[in-house]
Amino acid sequence: MAQIRPFRAIRPTAGYEAQIAALPYDVFSLEEAKAEVDKEPLSFLSIDLPELSAAPGEDIYQRAGRLLRERQEKGYFMREDVPCYYLYEQSAGGRSQTGICALTRVDDYLNGRIKRHENTRAEKEADRVAHVDGCRAQTGPIFLAYRSRTQIRELTARIRETQTPIYDFVSADGVGHRVWRVDDKERMEEIAAAFGQVDTLYIADGHHRCAAAAACAGKYREQNPSYSGEEPWNFILSVLFPDEELRILDYNRVVKDLNGLSAKQLLSRLEECFLVSGAQKQPPRLTEKGQFGMYLEGAWYFLQLKDAYKDSDPVEGLDVSVLQNRVLAPIFQILKPRTDKRIDFVGGIRGFQELVRRVDLEGGAAFLMYPTSLAELFAVADAGRLMPPKSTWFEPKLRSGLLISGFEDGEDK
């Protein structure tokens, strides 16, 4: 069963939350992040990406820790006196999702109770390990999903109805953020007991941060063989959401050339596995798995996977796998999509217009995807399998800097 616990959060002092809260570091290029920090110097991106302001030769991870401590000393952040849970609600486009921010156990990740669906890259994991070391804290929460439970739904509803949020603001991208602090002993015991009935948690977003937290715990355990298991570094900063409230957007593909084919030849090759129709000026409406849109030479085409090529395997049956195995690899010769410079990935939050813009500017072709479902994610993770890269885009994204898990003096390494 899932084990969670409250924590003494480091969090923005009231009035600074909207200035500090930032999208995850890895959704920005360095140029985009620098523009954000130039616009808002208190943005947590300046701590998440300390290289933006580091002096030549300065250790960027030590700088991240110094920036966090300096901002605490200047009063931009405060620290809770007692351990708490937090409700974190995000709202956008007429819908909302509410998660519980808590610490989950590293051992639940190591033993598979917290399940993953993606591989991690060693260099990105090492970067976050060094960041945790430098900050002596976990600064970005892991986005976890669980199968919805009535007891937890009712608990969160009561908290929202009876308490005043400590934060309530709308970020520049139009997403509303509300946070409630839960420190009532009885209510905290109810929350812990309710999650004690949850068999499995699933990483929706944050695989590298989760792996880094586990790697840090392993390192600190070696340095402290008499560890109790209750040290803050034995836990992972997490926000846990019910599956029924979550939304996965499409994660689309742009291919920068046609691999020497003409448009006519490409369409002919696609007809081997797909029913192809078009051309039209507007993108096709995708209503189910096995449907794709393709933008090519100023026109949209509708691709419907033929029944003979449908697959019930939890990984091979994913639309992202179909596109890779039936189109990108055999036709475009893109065999390693994670590293091939000829392909790029565009989150659905940018809309189909970004696909049109890229192809009109650079040539090639773009593929509009039907979103991977949460049920598909659960099935892959439950099978102990991994999805192809860039299979899911969760929206809205959790903000970094709102709730931080620090390593208390005397309890860390």
Secondary structure by P-SEA (a helix, b strand, c coil): cccccccccccccccccccccccccccccaaaaaaaaaaccccccccccccccccccccaaaaaaaaaaaaaaaccbbbbcccbbbbbbbbccccbbbbbbbbbbaaaaaaccccccbbbbaaaaaaaaaaaaaaccccbbbbbbccccaaaaaaaaaaaacccccbbbbccccbbbbbbbbccaaaaaaaaaaacccccccccccaaaaaaaaaaaaaaaaaccccccccccccccbbbbbccccccccbbbbbcccccccaaaaaaaaacccccccccccccccccccbbbbbcccbbbbbbbcccccccccccccaaaaaaacccccccccccccccccbbbbcccccaaaaaaaaaacccbbbbbccccaaaaaaaaaacccccccccccccccccccbbbbbcccccc
